Amino acid sequence: MSSPSDAGLQAERTGLAWSRTSLGAAANAALLAERELSHLTVTVALVPAALALLIAAATALYGRHRTVQIRREPLPAPLAASVGVPVLGVAIMLLASLTGIALIA
């Protein structure tokens, strides 16, 4: 159980975690795009950057939704996300793999 001084901080921590994740994906998008645009050509290599930007936006929106959910009283049942969190987790892992491949190529 949380202490009275911790009341409401769970939602804040959740929101911050989602913000950090979406910011990381957006930074990934910017770095991938900068790497490709520095050649002054638009190629298929920009696909990972576009995917990273899409994942960053989806993460930010879903994170906002989850934060609002956790702030509600009473808490929704079930509280655990059954689809959104695993899907975004897999997307982030795929993004990391694509980024690694893009940097090697």
Sequence and secondary structure as in RCSB ss.txt:
>XXXX:A:sequence
MSSPSDAGLQAERTGLAWSRTSLGAAANAALLAERELSHLTVTVALVPAALALLIAAATALYGRHRTVQIRREPL
PAPLAASVGVPVLGVAIMLLASLTGIALIA
>XXXX:A:secstr
   GGGTTHHHHHHHHHHHHHHHHHHHHHHHHHHHHHTTT   GGGHHHHHHHHHHHHHHHHHHHHHHHHHSSS 
 SS S SSHHHHHHHHHHHHHHHHHHHHH 
